[in-house]
Amino acid sequence: MSKRFSLFLLLSIFLSVEANSQDYDYDPSRTAILLVDPYNEFLSEGGLLYDLSKETLEANNAIENMKNLVTAARDAGVKVIYVPHHHSEEGDTAGWKFARGTGRVFRAGTWAVEYHPDLQMQPGDIEARQHWQSSGFANTDLDFLLKQNGLDHVVLAGMRANTCIESTARYAVELGYHTTMLTDAVGAFNMREMEAAVEIDYPVISHNVFSTDEFIELIE
């Protein structure tokens, strides 16, 4: 592939993403924050996945941004929906043909699967059924909850940027939801994962990509 064609291809992709970007205010009655897996396991010191996540959480000021996001959303009348990962129990994947994971993380009944102290559910929030793998939609009631509440715009935050966030966003777009990604209210296991998700995948997957502050300005 020639350098000239490569530059043309990159420019075409960029212009396509820009053309699809939608600049308008988000109607609170139609918008939901999907807060994915805000568990102590990821976000609090002592969680099994905290040390892996710490670098990106600190680089993004992610916990503070998640907190500011849900606070602003509630104040504006935007629905906050918690999208939790399955709480693992001994033997709960026994007999599965293609089981993944060790079952060591997200242990049921433990502090690890409690929501971070700064990200507790509040009256009026909704909690979807737990997802077993990456997508918050697969084999859960998330699509039903959104439709029943008249919500067709989703804004994603939480963990991890390149797995559950991406998978949930891709599914949302396939189901017809207007989908917005936030660059700094997410974490990952290292900066390479974070950069690949935010800089490469998010603009291609979604309708809009904002920082947390940029999105909050739209709903205030």
C-alpha positions as a Markdown table, in Angstrom:
| # | Residue | x | y | z |
|---|---|---|---|---|
| 1 | Met | 0.0 | 0.0 | 0.0 |
| 2 | Ser | 1.5 | 3.4 | -1.0 |
| 3 | Lys | 2.0 | 6.1 | 1.5 |
| 4 | Arg | -0.3 | 8.4 | -0.5 |
| 5 | Phe | -3.1 | 5.9 | -0.4 |
| 6 | Ser | -2.5 | 5.2 | 3.3 |
| 7 | Leu | -2.8 | 8.9 | 4.1 |
| 8 | Phe | -6.0 | 9.1 | 1.9 |
| 9 | Leu | -7.5 | 6.2 | 3.8 |
| 10 | Leu | -6.7 | 7.7 | 7.2 |
| 11 | Leu | -8.1 | 11.1 | 6.2 |
| 12 | Ser | -11.3 | 9.3 | 4.9 |
| 13 | Ile | -11.8 | 7.5 | 8.2 |
| 14 | Phe | -11.2 | 10.8 | 10.2 |
| 15 | Leu | -13.7 | 12.7 | 8.1 |
| 16 | Ser | -16.2 | 9.9 | 8.4 |
| 17 | Val | -15.9 | 10.0 | 12.2 |
| 18 | Glu | -16.2 | 13.8 | 12.2 |
| 19 | Ala | -19.3 | 13.7 | 10.0 |
| 20 | Asn | -21.0 | 11.3 | 12.4 |
| 21 | Ser | -20.2 | 13.3 | 15.5 |
| 22 | Gln | -23.5 | 14.9 | 16.7 |
| 23 | Asp | -23.3 | 18.2 | 18.5 |
| 24 | Tyr | -26.4 | 18.8 | 20.5 |
| 25 | Asp | -27.8 | 18.8 | 24.0 |
| 26 | Tyr | -28.8 | 15.5 | 25.6 |
| 27 | Asp | -32.4 | 15.3 | 26.7 |
| 28 | Pro | -32.4 | 14.0 | 30.3 |
| 29 | Ser | -35.6 | 12.1 | 29.8 |
| 30 | Arg | -34.0 | 10.0 | 27.0 |
| 31 | Thr | -30.5 | 9.7 | 28.4 |
| 32 | Ala | -28.9 | 7.1 | 30.8 |
| 33 | Ile | -25.4 | 6.8 | 32.3 |
| 34 | Leu | -24.3 | 3.2 | 32.1 |
| 35 | Leu | -21.9 | 2.8 | 35.0 |
| 36 | Val | -20.2 | -0.5 | 34.4 |
| 37 | Asp | -18.6 | -2.6 | 37.2 |
| 38 | Pro | -17.7 | 0.2 | 39.7 |
| 39 | Tyr | -16.5 | -2.5 | 42.1 |
| 40 | Asn | -14.0 | -2.3 | 44.9 |
| 41 | Glu | -12.3 | -5.2 | 43.1 |
| 42 | Phe | -11.1 | -2.7 | 40.5 |
| 43 | Leu | -11.3 | 0.7 | 42.2 |
| 44 | Ser | -10.2 | 0.3 | 45.9 |
| 45 | Glu | -6.9 | -0.6 | 47.4 |
| 46 | Gly | -7.0 | -4.3 | 48.4 |
| 47 | Gly | -9.1 | -5.3 | 45.4 |
| 48 | Leu | -7.5 | -8.1 | 43.4 |
| 49 | Leu | -7.5 | -6.0 | 40.2 |
| 50 | Tyr | -6.7 | -2.6 | 41.8 |
| 51 | Asp | -2.9 | -2.8 | 41.3 |
| 52 | Leu | -3.4 | -3.5 | 37.6 |
| 53 | Ser | -5.9 | -0.7 | 37.3 |
| 54 | Lys | -4.2 | 1.9 | 39.5 |
| 55 | Glu | -2.0 | 3.6 | 36.9 |
| 56 | Thr | -4.8 | 4.4 | 34.5 |
| 57 | Leu | -7.3 | 5.3 | 37.3 |
| 58 | Glu | -4.8 | 7.9 | 38.6 |
| 59 | Ala | -3.8 | 9.1 | 35.1 |
| 60 | Asn | -7.5 | 9.7 | 34.3 |
| 61 | Asn | -8.6 | 10.9 | 37.8 |
| 62 | Ala | -11.2 | 8.3 | 36.9 |
| 63 | Ile | -12.9 | 7.7 | 40.2 |
| 64 | Glu | -13.4 | 11.4 | 40.8 |
| 65 | Asn | -14.7 | 11.8 | 37.2 |
| 66 | Met | -17.1 | 8.9 | 37.7 |
| 67 | Lys | -18.4 | 10.5 | 40.9 |
| 68 | Asn | -18.8 | 13.9 | 39.2 |
| 69 | Leu | -20.5 | 12.3 | 36.3 |
| 70 | Val | -23.2 | 10.5 | 38.3 |
| 71 | Thr | -23.7 | 13.4 | 40.6 |
| 72 | Ala | -24.3 | 15.8 | 37.7 |
| 73 | Ala | -26.5 | 13.2 | 35.9 |
| 74 | Arg | -28.8 | 12.8 | 39.0 |
| 75 | Asp | -29.0 | 16.6 | 39.4 |
| 76 | Ala | -30.0 | 17.0 | 35.7 |
| 77 | Gly | -32.6 | 14.2 | 35.8 |
| 78 | Val | -30.4 | 11.8 | 33.7 |
| 79 | Lys | -31.0 | 8.2 | 34.8 |
| 80 | Val | -28.0 | 6.3 | 36.3 |
| 81 | Ile | -28.0 | 2.6 | 35.6 |
| 82 | Tyr | -25.5 | 0.3 | 37.2 |
| 83 | Val | -24.3 | -2.5 | 35.0 |
| 84 | Pro | -22.6 | -5.1 | 37.3 |
| 85 | His | -20.5 | -8.1 | 36.4 |
| 86 | His | -21.5 | -11.6 | 37.6 |
| 87 | His | -20.6 | -12.4 | 41.3 |
| 88 | Ser | -18.7 | -15.6 | 41.1 |
| 89 | Glu | -19.4 | -18.6 | 43.2 |
| 90 | Glu | -17.6 | -21.9 | 43.5 |
| 91 | Gly | -18.7 | -24.2 | 40.7 |
| 92 | Asp | -21.0 | -21.8 | 39.0 |
| 93 | Thr | -19.4 | -22.6 | 35.6 |
| 94 | Ala | -19.0 | -26.3 | 36.2 |
| 95 | Gly | -19.9 | -28.2 | 33.0 |
| 96 | Trp | -19.7 | -25.1 | 30.8 |
| 97 | Lys | -18.3 | -26.0 | 27.4 |
| 98 | Phe | -16.1 | -22.9 | 27.0 |
| 99 | Ala | -15.8 | -21.3 | 30.5 |
| 100 | Arg | -13.4 | -18.4 | 30.9 |
| 101 | Gly | -11.7 | -17.0 | 34.0 |
| 102 | Thr | -10.6 | -18.5 | 37.3 |
| 103 | Gly | -13.4 | -17.5 | 39.5 |
| 104 | Arg | -11.0 | -15.7 | 41.9 |
| 105 | Val | -12.3 | -12.2 | 41.2 |
| 106 | Phe | -15.7 | -10.7 | 41.9 |
| 107 | Arg | -16.4 | -13.3 | 44.6 |
| 108 | Ala | -20.1 | -13.3 | 45.7 |
| 109 | Gly | -20.8 | -12.0 | 49.2 |
| 110 | Thr | -17.5 | -10.2 | 49.6 |
| 111 | Trp | -16.3 | -6.6 | 49.9 |
| 112 | Ala | -14.8 | -6.9 | 46.4 |
| 113 | Val | -18.2 | -6.8 | 44.7 |
| 114 | Glu | -19.5 | -3.9 | 46.7 |
| 115 | Tyr | -19.6 | -0.7 | 44.8 |
| 116 | His | -16.9 | 1.8 | 45.5 |
| 117 | Pro | -17.7 | 4.1 | 48.5 |
| 118 | Asp | -17.9 | 7.2 | 46.3 |
| 119 | Leu | -20.1 | 5.4 | 43.7 |
| 120 | Gln | -23.0 | 4.0 | 45.8 |
| 121 | Met | -26.4 | 3.6 | 44.3 |
| 122 | Gln | -28.9 | 6.4 | 45.2 |
| 123 | Pro | -32.7 | 6.5 | 45.1 |
| 124 | Gly | -33.9 | 6.6 | 41.5 |
| 125 | Asp | -30.9 | 4.7 | 40.2 |
| 126 | Ile | -31.5 | 1.3 | 38.4 |
| 127 | Glu | -29.4 | -1.8 | 38.6 |
| 128 | Ala | -29.3 | -4.2 | 35.6 |
| 129 | Arg | -28.9 | -7.9 | 36.0 |
| 130 | Gln | -25.3 | -9.1 | 36.2 |
| 131 | His | -23.5 | -9.9 | 33.0 |
| 132 | Trp | -21.3 | -13.0 | 32.8 |
| 133 | Gln | -18.8 | -11.9 | 30.3 |
| 134 | Ser | -18.0 | -8.4 | 28.8 |
| 135 | Ser | -21.2 | -7.0 | 27.4 |
| 136 | Gly | -23.7 | -5.5 | 29.8 |
| 137 | Phe | -26.5 | -6.4 | 27.4 |
| 138 | Ala | -25.8 | -10.1 | 26.7 |
| 139 | Asn | -28.2 | -12.2 | 28.7 |
| 140 | Thr | -29.3 | -9.4 | 31.0 |
| 141 | Asp | -32.3 | -7.1 | 31.2 |
| 142 | Leu | -30.4 | -3.9 | 30.3 |
| 143 | Asp | -32.1 | -3.4 | 26.9 |
| 144 | Phe | -35.5 | -4.0 | 28.5 |
| 145 | Leu | -34.8 | -1.5 | 31.3 |
| 146 | Leu | -33.7 | 1.2 | 28.8 |
| 147 | Lys | -36.8 | 0.7 | 26.6 |
| 148 | Gln | -39.2 | 0.6 | 29.5 |
| 149 | Asn | -37.9 | 3.9 | 30.8 |
| 150 | Gly | -37.9 | 5.5 | 27.3 |
| 151 | Leu | -34.2 | 5.9 | 27.2 |
| 152 | Asp | -32.4 | 5.8 | 23.8 |
| 153 | His | -29.1 | 7.6 | 24.5 |
| 154 | Val | -26.5 | 5.8 | 26.6 |
| 155 | Val | -23.2 | 7.2 | 28.0 |
| 156 | Leu | -20.6 | 4.7 | 29.2 |
| 157 | Ala | -18.3 | 4.9 | 32.2 |
| 158 | Gly | -16.6 | 2.4 | 34.5 |
| 159 | Met | -14.3 | -0.6 | 34.0 |
| 160 | Arg | -12.6 | -1.7 | 31.8 |
| 161 | Ala | -12.2 | 0.7 | 28.9 |
| 162 | Asn | -11.1 | -2.0 | 26.4 |
| 163 | Thr | -13.3 | -4.9 | 27.6 |
| 164 | Cys | -16.7 | -4.4 | 29.2 |
| 165 | Ile | -17.0 | -0.8 | 28.2 |
| 166 | Glu | -16.2 | -1.5 | 24.6 |
| 167 | Ser | -18.3 | -4.6 | 24.4 |
| 168 | Thr | -21.3 | -2.9 | 26.0 |
| 169 | Ala | -20.9 | 0.1 | 23.6 |
| 170 | Arg | -20.7 | -2.1 | 20.5 |
| 171 | Tyr | -23.8 | -3.9 | 21.6 |
| 172 | Ala | -25.6 | -0.7 | 22.3 |
| 173 | Val | -25.0 | 0.6 | 18.8 |
| 174 | Glu | -26.1 | -2.6 | 17.3 |
| 175 | Leu | -29.4 | -2.3 | 19.2 |
| 176 | Gly | -30.0 | 1.2 | 17.9 |
| 177 | Tyr | -28.9 | 3.3 | 20.9 |
| 178 | His | -27.2 | 6.6 | 20.5 |
| 179 | Thr | -23.9 | 5.8 | 22.2 |
| 180 | Thr | -21.4 | 8.2 | 23.9 |
| 181 | Met | -18.0 | 7.3 | 25.2 |
| 182 | Leu | -16.1 | 9.2 | 28.0 |
| 183 | Thr | -12.3 | 9.3 | 27.8 |
| 184 | Asp | -11.5 | 9.9 | 31.4 |
| 185 | Ala | -14.2 | 8.1 | 33.4 |
| 186 | Val | -12.8 | 4.7 | 32.6 |
| 187 | Gly | -9.8 | 2.6 | 33.6 |
| 188 | Ala | -7.8 | -0.3 | 32.2 |
| 189 | Phe | -5.0 | -2.6 | 33.2 |
| 190 | Asn | -2.3 | -0.4 | 31.5 |
| 191 | Met | -1.8 | 2.7 | 29.4 |
| 192 | Arg | -1.5 | 0.7 | 26.2 |
| 193 | Glu | -5.0 | -0.7 | 26.7 |
| 194 | Met | -6.3 | 2.7 | 27.6 |
| 195 | Glu | -4.8 | 4.5 | 24.6 |
| 196 | Ala | -5.9 | 1.8 | 22.1 |
| 197 | Ala | -9.5 | 2.0 | 23.4 |
| 198 | Val | -9.8 | 5.7 | 23.7 |
| 199 | Glu | -7.8 | 6.9 | 20.7 |
| 200 | Ile | -8.6 | 4.2 | 18.2 |
| 201 | Asp | -11.7 | 2.3 | 19.1 |
| 202 | Tyr | -14.0 | 4.8 | 20.7 |
| 203 | Pro | -14.3 | 7.2 | 17.8 |
| 204 | Val | -15.1 | 4.3 | 15.5 |
| 205 | Ile | -17.6 | 2.5 | 17.8 |
| 206 | Ser | -19.6 | 5.4 | 19.1 |
| 207 | His | -21.6 | 8.5 | 18.0 |
| 208 | Asn | -19.8 | 10.9 | 20.3 |
| 209 | Val | -16.6 | 10.9 | 22.4 |
| 210 | Phe | -16.2 | 13.4 | 25.2 |
| 211 | Ser | -14.3 | 14.1 | 28.4 |
| 212 | Thr | -16.4 | 13.9 | 31.5 |
| 213 | Asp | -16.3 | 17.7 | 31.9 |
| 214 | Glu | -17.4 | 18.2 | 28.3 |
| 215 | Phe | -20.4 | 15.9 | 28.8 |
| 216 | Ile | -21.3 | 17.5 | 32.1 |
| 217 | Glu | -21.5 | 20.9 | 30.4 |
| 218 | Leu | -24.0 | 19.5 | 28.0 |
| 219 | Ile | -26.5 | 18.4 | 30.7 |
| 220 | Glu | -26.1 | 21.2 | 33.2 |
